[in-house]
Amino acid sequence: MPRLRIATWNINSVRLRLPLLADLDAALKPDVLCLQETKCPDEHFPHEGIRALGFEHVIARGMKGYNGVAVLSRLPFAVRGEDPDWCMKGDCRHVGVTLDAPGGPVDLHNFYVPAGGDIADREANPKFAHKLDLIAEATAWFAQHGPVRRSVLVGDLNIAPLEHDVWSHKQLLDVVSHTPIEVEALAGWMRAGDWHDALRHFVPADQKLYTWWSYRAKDWAAADRGRRLDHVWVSQDLRSSLARHEILKPARGWEKASDHVPVMVEFAL
């Protein structure tokens, strides 16, 4: 049965961490890799180094020093042209493609949702307002287009929605990324497209599951104060195709590591 592996990683500068992509590729062997926070203008994107790894099909949307998303693929794809410029900011937080996948086309959305700053108040904190506004727009857009079909949504959504998606539910209820207003917003977005949480498909909700560990911890592994900020959602018609997942936790210990680790989901199509 044909297999499709889609991975997602907030790389936190694609040029700085380009050598780590070879390690990721060796460990996960993805057919498609979605990157966030590339921090790279399109004209400086390292296409040559990416192609050397076997990713012949690339779309990058980036800007100097901030944000940026990219899709690297061994499969041909067409760039989705009808997707919105969320909040009309042109800040390179989403790219969508239609993959030439086994069994038929698959729409793939790669999102980098704003982190939202430190204050969980939209009136006092424009960054938090932007986060909520982008999610509200995405929710309305997917609701308008009806339940998704043969679709995958991945990325750094910067929200850890479940109790065991964070190291301490009680201590983080007032901390941006786990506040009730963000959690409900994310749940609404999922409902709007009738999305299925692919990582929690494999890992029960009562088990701890993290994809991010702060740079601020002196010993991130010993403290293990993580959060699940990186997500993979699939349409209901792909739910039965989910074969396995992998969260590459050792990547957090790589030299010049990102504070996020790569996440991969494999489909049996």
KACORTA-V27589 format. One record per residue. N is the residue number from 1. RES is the residue in three letters. SS is DSSP state (H for helix, E for strand, - for the rest). PSI is psi in whole degrees, -180 to 180 (999 if undefined). D_CENTER is the distance of its C-alpha to the mean C-alpha in Angstrom with 1 decimal. Layout:
n=N res=RES ss=SS psi=PSI d_center=D_CENTER
n=N res=RES ss=SS psi=PSI d_center=D_CENTER
//
This chain:
n=1 res=MET ss=- psi=131 d_center=26.4
n=2 res=PRO ss=- psi=143 d_center=23.8
n=3 res=ARG ss=E psi=147 d_center=20.5
n=4 res=LEU ss=E psi=122 d_center=17.1
n=5 res=ARG ss=E psi=122 d_center=14.4
n=6 res=ILE ss=E psi=126 d_center=10.8
n=7 res=ALA ss=E psi=155 d_center=8.7
n=8 res=THR ss=E psi=142 d_center=5.4
n=9 res=TRP ss=E psi=127 d_center=6.4
n=10 res=ASN ss=E psi=103 d_center=7.0
n=11 res=ILE ss=- psi=-20 d_center=10.5
n=12 res=ASN ss=- psi=59 d_center=12.4
n=13 res=SER ss=- psi=103 d_center=14.8
n=14 res=VAL ss=- psi=-32 d_center=14.9
n=15 res=ARG ss=- psi=-39 d_center=18.7
n=16 res=LEU ss=- psi=-38 d_center=19.2
n=17 res=ARG ss=- psi=19 d_center=17.2
n=18 res=LEU ss=H psi=-43 d_center=18.0
n=19 res=PRO ss=H psi=-26 d_center=20.3
n=20 res=LEU ss=H psi=-18 d_center=17.6
n=21 res=LEU ss=H psi=-31 d_center=16.0
n=22 res=ALA ss=H psi=-38 d_center=19.3
n=23 res=ASP ss=H psi=-41 d_center=18.9
n=24 res=LEU ss=H psi=-45 d_center=15.4
n=25 res=ASP ss=H psi=-41 d_center=17.0
n=26 res=ALA ss=H psi=-36 d_center=20.0
n=27 res=ALA ss=H psi=-40 d_center=18.3
n=28 res=LEU ss=H psi=-24 d_center=15.9
n=29 res=LYS ss=- psi=55 d_center=17.5
n=30 res=PRO ss=- psi=148 d_center=14.6
n=31 res=ASP ss=- psi=-32 d_center=15.8
n=32 res=VAL ss=E psi=134 d_center=12.7
n=33 res=LEU ss=E psi=122 d_center=10.2
n=34 res=CYS ss=E psi=129 d_center=7.3
n=35 res=LEU ss=E psi=147 d_center=7.5
n=36 res=GLN ss=E psi=161 d_center=6.9
n=37 res=GLU ss=- psi=50 d_center=10.1
n=38 res=THR ss=- psi=-26 d_center=12.3
n=39 res=LYS ss=- psi=45 d_center=15.3
n=40 res=CYS ss=- psi=123 d_center=17.4
n=41 res=PRO ss=- psi=150 d_center=19.6
n=42 res=ASP ss=H psi=-37 d_center=19.6
n=43 res=GLU ss=H psi=-15 d_center=23.1
n=44 res=HIS ss=H psi=8 d_center=22.3
n=45 res=PHE ss=- psi=136 d_center=19.2
n=46 res=PRO ss=- psi=67 d_center=20.4
n=47 res=HIS ss=H psi=-40 d_center=20.8
n=48 res=GLU ss=H psi=-46 d_center=23.7
n=49 res=GLY ss=H psi=-34 d_center=21.9
n=50 res=ILE ss=H psi=-45 d_center=19.0
n=51 res=ARG ss=H psi=-30 d_center=21.7
n=52 res=ALA ss=H psi=-22 d_center=23.6
n=53 res=LEU ss=- psi=-7 d_center=20.9
n=54 res=GLY ss=- psi=6 d_center=21.5
n=55 res=PHE ss=- psi=96 d_center=18.7
n=56 res=GLU ss=- psi=-17 d_center=21.1
n=57 res=HIS ss=E psi=119 d_center=18.9
n=58 res=VAL ss=E psi=135 d_center=16.8
n=59 res=ILE ss=E psi=128 d_center=15.6
n=60 res=ALA ss=E psi=137 d_center=14.8
n=61 res=ARG ss=E psi=108 d_center=14.8
n=62 res=GLY ss=E psi=173 d_center=15.6
n=63 res=MET ss=E psi=161 d_center=18.0
n=64 res=LYS ss=- psi=119 d_center=20.1
n=65 res=GLY ss=- psi=-15 d_center=18.9
n=66 res=TYR ss=E psi=154 d_center=16.0
n=67 res=ASN ss=E psi=-145 d_center=12.5
n=68 res=GLY ss=E psi=135 d_center=11.9
n=69 res=VAL ss=E psi=156 d_center=9.6
n=70 res=ALA ss=E psi=150 d_center=10.9
n=71 res=VAL ss=E psi=124 d_center=11.2
n=72 res=LEU ss=E psi=129 d_center=13.6
n=73 res=SER ss=E psi=144 d_center=15.5
n=74 res=ARG ss=- psi=-13 d_center=18.7
n=75 res=LEU ss=- psi=144 d_center=19.2
n=76 res=PRO ss=- psi=152 d_center=20.5
n=77 res=PHE ss=E psi=163 d_center=18.6
n=78 res=ALA ss=E psi=135 d_center=19.6
n=79 res=VAL ss=E psi=130 d_center=17.7
n=80 res=ARG ss=- psi=125 d_center=17.6
n=81 res=GLY ss=- psi=-11 d_center=20.1
n=82 res=GLU ss=- psi=2 d_center=20.3
n=83 res=ASP ss=- psi=147 d_center=17.1
n=84 res=PRO ss=- psi=163 d_center=17.8
n=85 res=ASP ss=- psi=98 d_center=17.6
n=86 res=TRP ss=H psi=129 d_center=16.1
n=87 res=CYS ss=H psi=11 d_center=18.8
n=88 res=MET ss=H psi=40 d_center=20.7
n=89 res=LYS ss=- psi=-16 d_center=19.5
n=90 res=GLY ss=- psi=36 d_center=18.6
n=91 res=ASP ss=- psi=23 d_center=16.1
n=92 res=CYS ss=- psi=54 d_center=13.6
n=93 res=ARG ss=- psi=5 d_center=10.5
n=94 res=HIS ss=E psi=141 d_center=10.0
n=95 res=VAL ss=E psi=139 d_center=11.3
n=96 res=GLY ss=E psi=142 d_center=12.4
n=97 res=VAL ss=E psi=161 d_center=14.4
n=98 res=THR ss=E psi=112 d_center=16.8
n=99 res=LEU ss=E psi=142 d_center=17.0
n=100 res=ASP ss=- psi=80 d_center=20.5
n=101 res=ALA ss=- psi=160 d_center=19.7
n=102 res=PRO ss=- psi=134 d_center=22.3
n=103 res=GLY ss=- psi=-5 d_center=23.9
n=104 res=GLY ss=- psi=169 d_center=22.9
n=105 res=PRO ss=- psi=146 d_center=20.3
n=106 res=VAL ss=E psi=125 d_center=16.7
n=107 res=ASP ss=E psi=132 d_center=14.8
n=108 res=LEU ss=E psi=125 d_center=11.1
n=109 res=HIS ss=E psi=130 d_center=9.0
n=110 res=ASN ss=E psi=114 d_center=6.2
n=111 res=PHE ss=E psi=144 d_center=5.8
n=112 res=TYR ss=E psi=98 d_center=6.4
n=113 res=VAL ss=- psi=141 d_center=8.6
n=114 res=PRO ss=- psi=144 d_center=11.7
n=115 res=ALA ss=- psi=-39 d_center=12.4
n=116 res=GLY ss=- psi=7 d_center=15.7
n=117 res=GLY ss=- psi=-163 d_center=18.4
n=118 res=ASP ss=- psi=-14 d_center=20.6
n=119 res=ILE ss=- psi=121 d_center=22.7
n=120 res=ALA ss=- psi=61 d_center=21.6
n=121 res=ASP ss=- psi=114 d_center=24.0
n=122 res=ARG ss=- psi=-27 d_center=23.3
n=123 res=GLU ss=- psi=-38 d_center=26.9
n=124 res=ALA ss=- psi=-15 d_center=27.0
n=125 res=ASN ss=- psi=100 d_center=23.6
n=126 res=PRO ss=H psi=-30 d_center=22.4
n=127 res=LYS ss=H psi=-39 d_center=18.9
n=128 res=PHE ss=H psi=-39 d_center=18.6
n=129 res=ALA ss=H psi=-43 d_center=20.2
n=130 res=HIS ss=H psi=-43 d_center=17.8
n=131 res=LYS ss=H psi=-50 d_center=14.8
n=132 res=LEU ss=H psi=-37 d_center=16.8
n=133 res=ASP ss=H psi=-42 d_center=18.1
n=134 res=LEU ss=H psi=-44 d_center=14.8
n=135 res=ILE ss=H psi=-39 d_center=13.8
n=136 res=ALA ss=H psi=-42 d_center=17.5
n=137 res=GLU ss=H psi=-44 d_center=17.5
n=138 res=ALA ss=H psi=-40 d_center=14.6
n=139 res=THR ss=H psi=-47 d_center=16.3
n=140 res=ALA ss=H psi=-39 d_center=19.6
n=141 res=TRP ss=H psi=-46 d_center=18.5
n=142 res=PHE ss=H psi=-34 d_center=17.1
n=143 res=ALA ss=H psi=-40 d_center=20.2
n=144 res=GLN ss=H psi=-34 d_center=22.4
n=145 res=HIS ss=- psi=0 d_center=21.3
n=146 res=GLY ss=- psi=177 d_center=21.8
n=147 res=PRO ss=- psi=135 d_center=20.1
n=148 res=VAL ss=- psi=154 d_center=17.6
n=149 res=ARG ss=- psi=139 d_center=19.0
n=150 res=ARG ss=- psi=59 d_center=17.7
n=151 res=SER ss=E psi=150 d_center=14.2
n=152 res=VAL ss=E psi=136 d_center=10.6
n=153 res=LEU ss=E psi=126 d_center=7.6
n=154 res=VAL ss=E psi=167 d_center=4.1
n=155 res=GLY ss=E psi=180 d_center=1.0
n=156 res=ASP ss=E psi=99 d_center=3.5
n=157 res=LEU ss=- psi=-4 d_center=5.9
n=158 res=ASN ss=- psi=29 d_center=8.6
n=159 res=ILE ss=- psi=131 d_center=10.6
n=160 res=ALA ss=- psi=99 d_center=12.1
n=161 res=PRO ss=- psi=-30 d_center=14.0
n=162 res=LEU ss=- psi=161 d_center=16.5
n=163 res=GLU ss=H psi=-41 d_center=19.5
n=164 res=HIS ss=H psi=16 d_center=18.5
n=165 res=ASP ss=H psi=0 d_center=14.9
n=166 res=VAL ss=E psi=158 d_center=16.8
n=167 res=TRP ss=- psi=-27 d_center=19.8
n=168 res=SER ss=- psi=105 d_center=22.2
n=169 res=HIS ss=H psi=-47 d_center=21.8
n=170 res=LYS ss=H psi=-42 d_center=25.0
n=171 res=GLN ss=H psi=-19 d_center=24.6
n=172 res=LEU ss=H psi=6 d_center=21.2
n=173 res=LEU ss=- psi=-27 d_center=22.1
n=174 res=ASP ss=- psi=7 d_center=23.0
n=175 res=VAL ss=- psi=132 d_center=20.2
n=176 res=VAL ss=- psi=131 d_center=17.4
n=177 res=SER ss=- psi=-18 d_center=14.2
n=178 res=HIS ss=- psi=13 d_center=16.5
n=179 res=THR ss=- psi=153 d_center=19.2
n=180 res=PRO ss=H psi=-38 d_center=20.5
n=181 res=ILE ss=H psi=-37 d_center=20.0
n=182 res=GLU ss=H psi=-42 d_center=16.2
n=183 res=VAL ss=H psi=-43 d_center=16.1
n=184 res=GLU ss=H psi=-37 d_center=18.3
n=185 res=ALA ss=H psi=-44 d_center=16.5
n=186 res=LEU ss=H psi=-40 d_center=13.3
n=187 res=ALA ss=H psi=-39 d_center=15.7
n=188 res=GLY ss=H psi=-38 d_center=17.4
n=189 res=TRP ss=H psi=-44 d_center=14.4
n=190 res=MET ss=H psi=-44 d_center=14.0
n=191 res=ARG ss=H psi=-36 d_center=17.8
n=192 res=ALA ss=H psi=-36 d_center=18.0
n=193 res=GLY ss=H psi=0 d_center=16.4
n=194 res=ASP ss=- psi=46 d_center=17.7
n=195 res=TRP ss=E psi=154 d_center=14.3
n=196 res=HIS ss=E psi=132 d_center=14.5
n=197 res=ASP ss=E psi=104 d_center=12.3
n=198 res=ALA ss=H psi=-34 d_center=12.1
n=199 res=LEU ss=H psi=-42 d_center=11.8
n=200 res=ARG ss=H psi=-10 d_center=14.7
n=201 res=HIS ss=H psi=-36 d_center=16.4
n=202 res=PHE ss=H psi=-31 d_center=17.3
n=203 res=VAL ss=- psi=114 d_center=17.5
n=204 res=PRO ss=- psi=152 d_center=19.8
n=205 res=ALA ss=- psi=-17 d_center=19.1
n=206 res=ASP ss=- psi=8 d_center=22.0
n=207 res=GLN ss=- psi=142 d_center=20.5
n=208 res=LYS ss=- psi=141 d_center=18.6
n=209 res=LEU ss=- psi=116 d_center=15.0
n=210 res=TYR ss=- psi=153 d_center=13.1
n=211 res=THR ss=- psi=-1 d_center=10.3
n=212 res=TRP ss=E psi=136 d_center=11.6
n=213 res=TRP ss=E psi=129 d_center=15.3
n=214 res=SER ss=- psi=146 d_center=16.9
n=215 res=TYR ss=- psi=-20 d_center=18.9
n=216 res=ARG ss=- psi=-21 d_center=21.7
n=217 res=ALA ss=- psi=130 d_center=22.7
n=218 res=LYS ss=- psi=-39 d_center=25.6
n=219 res=ASP ss=- psi=91 d_center=24.7
n=220 res=TRP ss=H psi=-37 d_center=21.2
n=221 res=ALA ss=H psi=-41 d_center=22.0
n=222 res=ALA ss=H psi=-42 d_center=25.2
n=223 res=ALA ss=H psi=-41 d_center=24.0
n=224 res=ASP ss=- psi=42 d_center=20.8
n=225 res=ARG ss=- psi=76 d_center=19.7
n=226 res=GLY ss=E psi=175 d_center=16.0
n=227 res=ARG ss=E psi=150 d_center=13.4
n=228 res=ARG ss=- psi=94 d_center=10.5
n=229 res=LEU ss=- psi=-16 d_center=7.9
n=230 res=ASP ss=E psi=135 d_center=4.8
n=231 res=HIS ss=E psi=156 d_center=5.2
n=232 res=VAL ss=E psi=119 d_center=6.7
n=233 res=TRP ss=E psi=146 d_center=9.4
n=234 res=VAL ss=E psi=153 d_center=12.4
n=235 res=SER ss=E psi=157 d_center=15.6
n=236 res=GLN ss=H psi=-29 d_center=18.7
n=237 res=ASP ss=H psi=-11 d_center=20.4
n=238 res=LEU ss=H psi=-5 d_center=18.0
n=239 res=ARG ss=H psi=-44 d_center=18.2
n=240 res=SER ss=H psi=-12 d_center=21.3
n=241 res=SER ss=H psi=-9 d_center=19.8
n=242 res=LEU ss=E psi=123 d_center=17.3
n=243 res=ALA ss=E psi=-42 d_center=19.0
n=244 res=ARG ss=E psi=169 d_center=17.2
n=245 res=HIS ss=E psi=165 d_center=14.2
n=246 res=GLU ss=E psi=131 d_center=13.9
n=247 res=ILE ss=E psi=116 d_center=12.4
n=248 res=LEU ss=- psi=70 d_center=13.9
n=249 res=LYS ss=H psi=-37 d_center=15.4
n=250 res=PRO ss=H psi=-22 d_center=18.2
n=251 res=ALA ss=H psi=-23 d_center=15.9
n=252 res=ARG ss=H psi=-21 d_center=16.1
n=253 res=GLY ss=H psi=3 d_center=19.8
n=254 res=TRP ss=- psi=155 d_center=19.7
n=255 res=GLU ss=- psi=133 d_center=21.8
n=256 res=LYS ss=- psi=44 d_center=20.1
n=257 res=ALA ss=- psi=152 d_center=16.9
n=258 res=SER ss=- psi=159 d_center=13.7
n=259 res=ASP ss=- psi=-10 d_center=13.4
n=260 res=HIS ss=E psi=156 d_center=10.1
n=261 res=VAL ss=- psi=155 d_center=10.5
n=262 res=PRO ss=- psi=147 d_center=9.2
n=263 res=VAL ss=E psi=135 d_center=8.4
n=264 res=MET ss=E psi=140 d_center=10.3
n=265 res=VAL ss=E psi=135 d_center=11.8
n=266 res=GLU ss=E psi=135 d_center=15.2
n=267 res=PHE ss=E psi=143 d_center=17.1
n=268 res=ALA ss=E psi=97 d_center=20.9
n=269 res=LEU ss=- psi=999 d_center=21.7
//
